């Protein structure tokens, strides 16, 4: 019995546990069903409430739209009625105007008939008066008309010449005063030193023995140097000196520095020459970019392409009449900025155009174009402003200036080039320029003698007082000035002065 009890006891416990779990599961299922039912009922109620809310809002919206449409309809109807009244009123006014015009037309027709009758009568009277005047004056109508026209023409010419003279005097006084103020203000603000940097083409040697080492065995050293740098090394009887000749100042500078370093080092052979030339070429390229970047920074320009900066840097090694071209370009940019500020032009465009006006001189090309045309093509290729392109091309009058900035660049270029000490001129060129000035003036009829004075900046012309009148002298002065502008190239400006005087000489014996 005890064994059966111990066997039945776990079975009873298992059944009892299973019943409890079954009852608990039934209880949870019933609770979940009740909860789901409640959620369902709540969802149905919320859906019903939302549905009613949506229906109410839709009805309200429909009512509002209907009211708005009725208001719009009333307003349109009112506007149409107003327009209809205006149209009717205009029709009435037009009818009144048509009636008034009809009356006016009738009156004009009556007046026209009366005027025709008067015109016929006056024509008869005019013919009688004309015959009487011809009889009294002993002149025909054509002769009297010709005399009258000649008198009027002479009076008109005299008055016109007086007006032209007065306008020219007023304009000259105003222009001179204004231009003098602008130029004086600009030159007072310009404080740049006059520096002349000339590329050295002669290299000093410690002794004449160095010439043989530079030439090398069978000339291999000098050939290597000339091939790598593109220059001509001239070794003549000049004591302790070698001359470097090349049209490209950058290549000439590379050859000069390379040769000086080779002489200082003492090792002169083809491999060493190649090494030194490569190193100097890199240094010169870096210096070119640094010089261009320095000028751009000093002027205050931004977003300048690297190709333009390099071309600017190459101008550091170029000179024009002894004036460094890069320093000249910088000075022109400063002057152009001042001029643009004085007259209210675009300062940035003026300074950018002035800095780049000689950029064509720093470009390596085999083209036969001048530096202005080359600079225009480069600026156009790099997407510069059309005003900048025009200023570059027109600074030597190769193309017509199309904006005020182009004219400012021309003025600034002339100021920088004509400033005392800025440029050098050879004696032959100087004498030739003076002779050309005098020959141009003496080529005109009525000129007795011409004198170029003040270093060619003024031309005084003595004319024959019997052949040239005062009015003719003014035209002659303008013609000489125009011919000088057309035929000669010169820095700054040339003053032309006409001298017309009467000299009466008698001797007492």
C-alpha positions in Angstrom: 0.0 0.0 0.0 2.8 2.2 0.7 4.4 1.6 -2.6 1.0 2.3 -4.5 0.7 5.4 -2.5 4.1 6.7 -3.5 3.2 5.9 -7.2 -0.2 7.6 -7.1 1.1 10.7 -5.4 3.2 12.1 -8.3 0.5 11.2 -10.8 -2.0 13.1 -8.7 0.3 16.0 -8.4 0.9 16.0 -12.2 -2.8 16.0 -12.9 -3.5 18.7 -10.3 -0.8 20.9 -11.9 -2.1 20.3 -15.4 -5.6 21.3 -14.3 -4.3 24.5 -12.7 -2.4 25.4 -15.9 -5.5 24.7 -18.0 -7.7 26.8 -15.8 -5.2 29.6 -15.8 -4.9 29.5 -19.7 -8.7 29.5 -20.0 -8.8 32.5 -17.7 -6.1 34.4 -19.7 -7.9 33.6 -23.0 -11.2 34.9 -21.6 -9.5 38.1 -20.4 -7.8 38.7 -23.8 -11.0 38.2 -25.7 -12.7 40.7 -23.4 -9.9 43.2 -23.9 -10.0 42.7 -27.7 -13.7 43.3 -27.6 -13.3 46.5 -25.7 -10.6 47.7 -28.1 -12.8 46.9 -31.0 -15.7 48.8 -29.5 -13.6 51.8 -28.7 -12.1 51.8 -32.3 -15.6 51.7 -33.8 -16.7 54.6 -31.6 -13.6 56.6 -32.5 -14.2 55.9 -36.2 -17.8 57.0 -35.9 -16.8 60.2 -34.2 -14.1 61.0 -36.7 -16.5 60.2 -39.5 -19.0 62.7 -38.1 -16.3 65.3 -37.7 -15.1 64.9 -41.3 -18.7 65.2 -42.5 -19.2 68.4 -40.5 -15.9 69.9 -41.8 -16.8 69.0 -45.4 -20.2 70.6 -45.0 -18.6 73.7 -43.5 -16.1 73.9 -46.3 -18.8 73.4 -48.9 -20.9 76.2 -47.3 -17.8 78.5 -47.3 -17.0 77.8 -50.9 -20.6 78.3 -51.9 -20.7 81.7 -50.1 -17.4 82.7 -51.6 -18.6 81.8 -55.1 -21.8 83.8 -54.6 -19.7 86.8 -53.4 -17.4 86.5 -56.5 -20.5 86.3 -58.7 -22.0 89.4 -57.2 -18.7 91.3 -57.5 -18.3 90.2 -61.2 -21.9 91.2 -61.9 -21.3 94.6 -60.3 -18.1 95.1 -62.3 -19.9 94.2 -65.5 -22.6 96.6 -64.8 -20.1 99.4 -64.1 -18.2 98.6 -67.3 -21.4 98.6 -69.2 -22.3 102.0 -67.8 -18.8 103.3 -68.8 -19.2 102.0 -72.3 -22.6 103.6 -72.7 -21.2 106.9 -71.4 -18.2 106.7 -73.9 -20.6 106.0 -76.7 -22.6 109.1 -75.8 -19.4 111.2 -75.6 -18.2 109.9 -79.0 -21.5 110.8 -80.5 -21.2 114.3 -79.2 -17.6 114.6 -80.5 -18.7 113.4 -83.9 -21.3 116.0 -84.0 -18.8 118.7 -82.9 -16.3 117.6 -85.5 -18.9 117.7 -88.2 -19.6 121.3 -87.3 -15.9 122.1 -87.2 -15.5 120.5 -90.7 -18.2 122.7 -92.1 -16.6 125.8 -90.6 -13.2 124.8 -91.9 -14.6 124.3 -95.4 -16.1 127.8 -95.2 -12.8 129.3 -94.0 -10.9 127.3 -96.7 -13.0 128.9 -99.5 -12.4 132.3 -97.9 -8.7 131.7 -97.7 -8.5 130.6 -101.3 -10.2 133.8 -102.4 -7.7 135.9 -100.3 -4.7 133.9 -101.6 -5.8 134.6 -105.2 -6.1 138.3 -104.4 -2.7 138.4 -102.6 -1.0 136.7 -105.5 -2.2 139.4 -107.8 -1.0 142.1 -105.3 2.4 140.3 -104.9 3.0 140.3 -108.6 2.3 144.0 -108.7 4.5 144.8 -105.8 7.3 142.6 -107.2 7.3 144.5 -110.5 7.3 147.8 -108.7 10.2 146.7 -106.5 12.2 145.5 -109.5 11.5 148.9 -111.2 12.6 150.9 -108.1 15.8 148.8 -107.3 16.8 148.1 -110.8 17.3 144.4 -109.8 15.5 141.3 -110.8 14.0 139.0 -108.2 16.8 136.4 -108.8 19.5 139.0 -108.4 17.9 140.4 -105.2 17.5 136.9 -103.8 21.2 136.1 -104.6 22.4 139.3 -102.8 20.2 138.5 -99.8 21.5 134.9 -99.7 25.1 136.0 -99.9 24.6 138.5 -97.0 22.8 135.9 -94.9 25.5 133.3 -95.7 28.3 135.7 -94.7 26.5 136.7 -91.5 25.8 133.0 -90.7 29.5 132.0 -91.2 30.7 134.9 -89.1 28.3 134.0 -86.3 29.1 130.3 -86.6 32.8 131.0 -86.4 32.3 133.1 -83.3 30.2 130.4 -81.7 32.8 127.7 -82.6 35.6 129.8 -81.2 33.7 130.5 -78.0 32.8 126.8 -77.6 36.4 125.8 -78.3 37.8 128.3 -75.8 35.3 127.3 -73.1 35.8 123.6 -73.7 39.6 124.0 -73.7 39.5 126.0 -70.5 37.2 123.5 -68.7 39.1 120.5 -70.1 42.5 121.8 -69.2 41.4 122.7 -65.7 39.7 119.4 -65.1 42.5 117.3 -66.6 45.1 119.3 -64.8 43.4 118.7 -61.4 43.1 115.0 -62.1 46.7 114.5 -63.3 48.1 116.6 -60.5 46.1 114.7 -57.9 47.2 111.4 -59.4 50.9 112.3 -59.7 51.0 113.7 -56.2 49.6 110.4 -54.9 52.1 108.4 -57.0 55.3 107.9 -55.1 57.2 105.2 -56.9 61.0 105.3 -57.3 62.6 105.5 -60.7 64.4 102.2 -61.1 66.1 100.9 -64.2 67.0 97.3 -64.2 69.0 96.2 -67.3 69.6 92.6 -67.9 73.4 92.0 -67.8 74.8 90.3 -70.8 78.5 90.4 -69.8 80.0 87.9 -67.3 83.3 88.8 -65.6 86.0 86.2 -65.4 88.6 85.8 -62.7 91.3 85.3 -65.4 91.6 84.8 -69.1 92.5 81.1 -68.4 88.8 80.6 -67.5 87.9 81.2 -71.2 89.6 77.9 -72.2 87.8 76.0 -69.5 84.5 77.5 -70.6 85.1 76.4 -74.2 86.3 72.9 -73.1 87.9 70.2 -75.2 86.9 70.6 -78.8 84.3 73.2 -77.7 82.1 70.7 -75.9 81.5 72.8 -72.8 80.4 75.9 -74.7 78.2 73.9 -77.1 76.5 72.2 -74.1 75.8 75.5 -72.5 74.5 77.1 -75.7 72.3 74.1 -76.4 70.7 73.9 -73.0 70.1 77.6 -72.6 69.4 78.7 -76.2 71.9 81.6 -76.1 75.1 82.5 -77.9 78.2 82.7 -75.8 80.7 85.1 -77.4 84.3 84.7 -76.3 86.5 87.3 -77.9 89.6 89.3 -77.1 87.8 91.3 -74.3 90.0 90.8 -71.2 88.4 88.8 -68.4 84.8 89.0 -69.8 82.4 86.8 -71.8 79.4 88.1 -73.7 76.0 86.3 -73.6 73.7 87.2 -76.6 70.0 86.1 -76.8 66.8 87.9 -77.7 65.0 86.2 -74.8 65.9 87.9 -71.6 64.8 84.9 -69.4 67.1 82.5 -71.3 69.9 85.1 -71.2 69.4 85.4 -67.4 69.5 81.6 -66.9 72.7 81.4 -69.0 74.3 84.3 -67.0 73.5 82.8 -63.6 74.5 79.3 -64.7 77.9 80.5 -66.1 78.6 82.6 -62.9 77.9 79.5 -60.7 80.1 77.3 -62.9 82.9 79.8 -62.7 82.6 80.0 -58.9 82.4 76.2 -58.6 85.3 75.6 -60.9 83.9 72.3 -62.2 83.0 72.9 -65.8 82.1 69.8 -67.8 78.9 68.8 -69.7 77.3 66.8 -66.9 77.9 69.6 -64.4 76.7 72.2 -66.9 73.4 70.3 -67.4 72.9 70.0 -63.6 73.5 73.6 -62.9 71.3 74.8 -65.9 68.4 72.6 -64.7 68.7 74.0 -61.2 68.9 77.6 -62.3 65.9 77.1 -64.7 63.8 75.9 -61.8 64.9 78.8 -59.6 64.2 81.4 -62.4 60.7 79.8 -63.0 60.0 80.1 -59.3 61.2 83.7 -59.3 59.1 84.5 -62.3 55.9 83.2 -60.5 56.9 85.0 -57.2 57.5 88.3 -59.0 54.1 88.1 -60.8 52.3 87.1 -57.6 54.0 89.9 -55.7 52.8 92.5 -58.2 49.3 91.1 -58.2 49.2 91.2 -54.4 50.6 94.8 -54.3 48.0 96.0 -56.7 45.2 94.2 -54.8 43.8 92.0 -57.7 42.3 88.6 -57.1 41.4 85.5 -59.1 44.1 86.1 -61.7 44.9 82.8 -63.6 48.3 81.3 -63.1 49.2 81.6 -66.7 48.7 85.4 -66.5 50.7 85.6 -63.3 53.6 83.7 -65.0 53.4 86.0 -68.0 53.5 89.0 -65.7 56.6 87.6 -63.9 58.4 87.2 -67.2 58.1 91.0 -67.6 60.5 91.4 -64.7 63.3 90.5 -67.0 62.2 92.8 -69.9 63.0 96.5 -70.3 61.7 99.1 -72.7 63.9 102.2 -73.3 65.7 101.3 -70.0 62.4 101.0 -68.1 61.5 97.7 -66.4 58.3 96.5 -68.0 56.9 94.9 -64.9 57.6 98.0 -62.8 56.0 100.0 -65.6 52.9 97.8 -65.7 52.5 98.1 -61.9 52.9 101.9 -62.1 50.3 102.1 -64.9 47.9 100.1 -62.8 48.3 102.4 -59.8 47.9 105.5 -62.0 44.8 104.0 -63.8 43.2 103.2 -60.4 43.7 106.8 -59.3 42.3 108.2 -62.6 39.3 105.9 -62.5 38.6 106.9 -58.9 38.8 110.6 -59.8 36.3 110.4 -62.8 34.0 107.7 -61.3 35.0 104.8 -63.6 35.3 101.1 -62.6 38.6 101.0 -60.6 38.9 97.2 -60.6 38.6 96.9 -64.4 40.9 99.9 -64.9 43.6 98.5 -62.6 43.3 94.9 -64.1 43.5 96.2 -67.7 46.4 98.5 -66.9 48.4 95.7 -65.2 47.8 93.4 -68.1 48.2 95.9 -71.0 51.8 94.8 -71.8 51.2 91.1 -71.0 51.9 90.2 -74.6 55.6 91.0 -74.1 55.9 88.2 -71.6 54.5 85.4 -73.8 56.8 83.2 -75.8 55.4 82.9 -79.4 56.5 82.7 -83.0 53.6 84.8 -84.2 54.2 88.0 -86.2 51.5 89.8 -84.2 52.5 92.7 -81.9 52.3 92.4 -78.1 48.9 94.1 -77.9 47.3 91.6 -80.2 49.0 88.7 -78.5 47.9 90.0 -75.1 44.3 90.3 -76.4 44.3 86.7 -77.6 45.6 85.4 -74.2 43.1 87.4 -72.2 40.2 86.3 -74.5 41.4 82.6 -74.1 41.4 82.9 -70.3 37.9 84.4 -70.2 38.8 88.0 -69.2 36.2 90.8 -69.1 35.6 92.2 -72.7 36.6 95.7 -71.3 39.9 94.3 -70.2 40.5 92.7 -73.6 39.6 95.9 -75.4 41.9 98.0 -73.1 44.9 95.6 -73.8 44.3 95.9 -77.6 43.7 99.6 -77.7 46.5 101.0 -75.5 48.6 101.6 -78.6 45.5 102.4 -80.8 45.6 99.1 -82.6 41.8 98.8 -82.0 39.2 101.4 -81.2 38.6 101.9 -77.4 35.0 100.9 -76.5 34.9 101.9 -72.8 36.2 104.6 -70.6 38.5 102.2 -68.9 40.4 101.7 -72.2 41.0 105.4 -72.5 42.2 105.5 -68.9 44.7 102.8 -69.6 46.0 104.8 -72.6 46.4 107.9 -70.4 48.1 106.0 -67.6 50.5 104.3 -70.0 51.4 107.7 -71.5 51.9 109.2 -68.0 54.2 106.4 -66.9 56.2 106.4 -70.1 56.5 110.2 -70.3 57.4 110.8 -66.7 60.9 112.3 -66.4 63.5 109.7 -65.8 61.3 106.8 -66.7 62.8 105.9 -70.0 66.0 106.5 -71.9 66.2 107.4 -75.6 69.2 107.1 -77.8 70.7 110.2 -79.3 70.0 109.1 -82.9 66.3 108.4 -82.1 66.0 111.7 -80.3 67.5 113.7 -83.2 65.4 111.8 -85.7 62.2 112.4 -83.8 62.9 116.2 -83.7 63.7 116.2 -87.5 60.4 114.3 -88.2 58.4 116.8 -86.2 59.9 119.8 -88.0 59.5 118.1 -91.4 55.8 117.3 -90.8 55.1 121.0 -90.0 57.1 122.3 -93.0 55.2 120.0 -95.3 52.1 122.3 -95.0 51.6 125.2 -97.3 52.2 128.6 -95.8 54.7 127.4 -93.2 58.0 129.3 -93.2 59.9 127.6 -90.4 59.3 125.0 -87.7 61.3 124.5 -84.4 61.0 121.5 -82.1 61.8 122.7 -78.6 61.6 121.3 -75.0 63.1 117.9 -76.0 60.5 117.5 -78.7 57.5 118.1 -76.4 56.6 121.4 -78.2 56.6 122.4 -81.8 56.5 126.0 -82.8 55.5 126.9 -86.3 56.1 130.2 -88.0 53.6 130.9 -90.8 53.4 133.5 -93.6 51.0 136.2 -92.4 49.9 137.0 -96.0 49.0 133.4 -96.9 47.6 132.3 -93.6 44.8 134.2 -91.9 43.9 133.9 -88.2 41.0 131.4 -88.9 43.3 129.4 -91.2 46.0 129.3 -88.5 43.6 127.5 -86.2 42.8 124.9 -88.9 46.5 124.5 -89.7 47.3 123.9 -86.1 44.7 121.1 -85.8 45.9 119.6 -89.1 49.6 119.5 -88.0 48.6 117.9 -84.7 46.5 115.2 -86.4 49.3 114.4 -88.8 51.8 114.1 -85.9 49.4 111.7 -84.2 49.0 109.7 -87.4 52.6 109.5 -88.5 54.7 109.4 -85.4 55.0 107.4 -82.2 56.0 109.3 -79.1 55.5 109.2 -75.3 53.2 111.7 -73.7 51.9 114.6 -75.8 53.4 117.3 -78.1 52.2 120.9 -78.0 51.8 122.6 -81.4 52.0 126.4 -81.4 51.3 128.5 -84.5 53.0 131.9 -84.6 51.6 134.5 -87.1 53.0 138.0 -86.9 53.3 141.0 -89.2 56.8 142.5 -89.4 57.4 145.9 -91.2 61.0 146.9 -91.6 62.3 150.2 -92.9 65.8 151.7 -92.8 66.7 155.3 -92.1 69.6 156.4 -94.3 
